[in-house]
Amino acid sequence: MDQRIRIKLLDLDKDDISQFQITLSDNTTLTNFHFYEYADGFKEFANGLISFPKNINDLVIYEVGKNAKGWAYHMFLKVYCYSPNGYSAIHVKIDNHKELPYSNKVEFAITAVPASINKLGNLLRDWNPEVENELIWIAE
């Protein structure tokens, strides 16, 4: 299993809030998650990834929902350097805030070199879900 992120548009809403499915995997874990986002909701995250890392303490965060009671779900992606030489990772945390047997909580990291993180940023920045409904990035 490779380390990858796949985002697919499931339903385009007239109010610009669309339903997406994200599939994230590291070398041992794979998870799928459905969420709602504006069609251009990835742009700020993409811009942060394109210039990552500005320094060894740089963080780029993408978050949907909140990790708090009353929220339907929470997805948290944090891109950071885990080594002084710039080795990087995407910390993945997902919680659908449901009780067992419907609960889905997952946490892992996707490792990648900074140039690969920059490539993900460029893919996200240039992605138009209305034209191409799927984006796939494989970590290097």
C-alpha positions in Angstrom: 0.0 0.0 0.0 1.4 3.4 -0.9 1.1 6.6 1.0 -1.4 8.7 -0.8 -4.3 11.1 -0.7 -7.3 10.8 -3.0 -10.1 13.4 -3.0 -13.2 12.8 -5.0 -16.1 15.1 -5.6 -19.3 13.2 -4.8 -22.0 15.9 -5.1 -21.8 19.5 -6.3 -24.3 21.7 -4.5 -25.8 24.8 -6.0 -24.7 26.8 -2.9 -21.0 25.9 -3.6 -20.9 23.5 -0.6 -20.1 20.1 -2.1 -19.7 16.6 -0.7 -16.3 15.1 -1.0 -14.7 11.7 -0.1 -11.1 11.7 1.0 -9.1 8.5 1.1 -5.8 8.7 3.0 -3.3 5.9 3.5 0.1 5.3 4.9 2.0 2.0 4.6 -0.4 0.1 6.9 -3.6 2.1 7.3 -6.3 3.3 4.9 -9.4 5.4 5.7 -12.2 6.9 3.8 -14.1 10.0 5.0 -17.0 12.0 3.6 -17.2 15.7 4.4 -18.6 18.9 3.0 -16.5 21.8 1.8 -16.7 24.8 -0.6 -15.4 24.0 -4.1 -12.5 26.4 -3.5 -12.0 25.4 0.2 -8.7 23.7 -0.4 -6.9 26.9 -1.8 -5.5 28.3 1.5 -4.2 24.8 2.4 -2.7 24.4 -1.1 -0.9 27.8 -0.9 0.6 26.8 2.5 1.8 23.5 1.0 3.4 25.1 -2.0 5.7 27.2 0.1 6.3 24.5 2.8 8.6 24.5 4.7 9.4 28.2 5.4 11.5 27.0 8.3 11.9 23.9 10.4 8.9 24.9 12.7 6.5 25.6 9.8 3.0 24.1 10.1 0.3 24.0 7.5 -3.1 22.9 8.8 -6.4 21.9 7.1 -9.4 21.4 9.3 -13.0 20.6 8.7 -15.4 20.5 11.6 -14.3 20.6 15.2 -13.0 18.1 17.8 -15.9 19.1 20.1 -19.2 17.9 21.2 -22.0 19.0 19.0 -20.0 18.8 15.7 -20.9 16.1 13.2 -17.3 15.2 12.5 -13.7 16.4 12.6 -10.9 16.0 10.1 -7.5 17.5 11.0 -4.5 17.4 8.7 -1.2 19.0 10.0 1.9 19.2 7.8 5.1 19.6 9.7 8.8 18.8 9.7 9.7 15.9 12.1 13.5 16.1 11.6 16.0 19.0 11.4 16.9 18.0 7.9 13.4 18.7 6.7 11.8 15.3 6.6 8.1 16.0 6.6 4.8 14.3 7.5 1.1 14.9 7.3 -0.5 14.1 10.6 -4.0 12.7 9.9 -6.8 12.7 12.6 -10.3 11.8 11.7 -13.3 11.4 14.0 -16.9 11.0 12.9 -18.2 11.6 16.5 -20.4 8.6 16.5 -20.9 5.9 19.1 -20.0 2.3 18.5 -20.7 0.4 16.4 -20.7 3.4 14.0 -17.6 5.1 15.4 -14.7 5.9 13.1 -11.6 7.4 14.7 -8.2 7.2 13.1 -4.8 8.8 13.6 -1.6 8.2 11.6 1.0 10.1 9.6 2.0 10.1 5.9 5.7 10.8 5.4 7.0 12.7 2.4 9.9 14.8 1.3 9.1 18.6 1.1 9.2 18.6 -2.7 6.4 16.0 -2.7 4.4 18.2 -0.2 4.9 21.1 -2.6 3.6 19.0 -5.4 0.4 18.2 -3.4 0.0 22.0 -2.9 0.2 22.6 -6.7 -2.2 19.8 -7.4 -4.8 21.2 -4.9 -4.3 24.8 -6.1 -4.9 23.9 -9.7 -7.7 21.3 -9.1 -11.2 22.3 -10.2 -13.6 19.6 -9.0 -16.2 20.7 -11.4 -14.0 19.8 -14.4 -12.1 16.8 -13.0 -13.9 15.2 -10.1 -10.9 13.4 -8.6 -7.4 14.3 -7.4 -4.7 11.7 -6.5 -1.4 12.4 -4.9 1.2 9.7 -4.1 3.8 10.6 -1.5 7.4 10.5 -2.4 
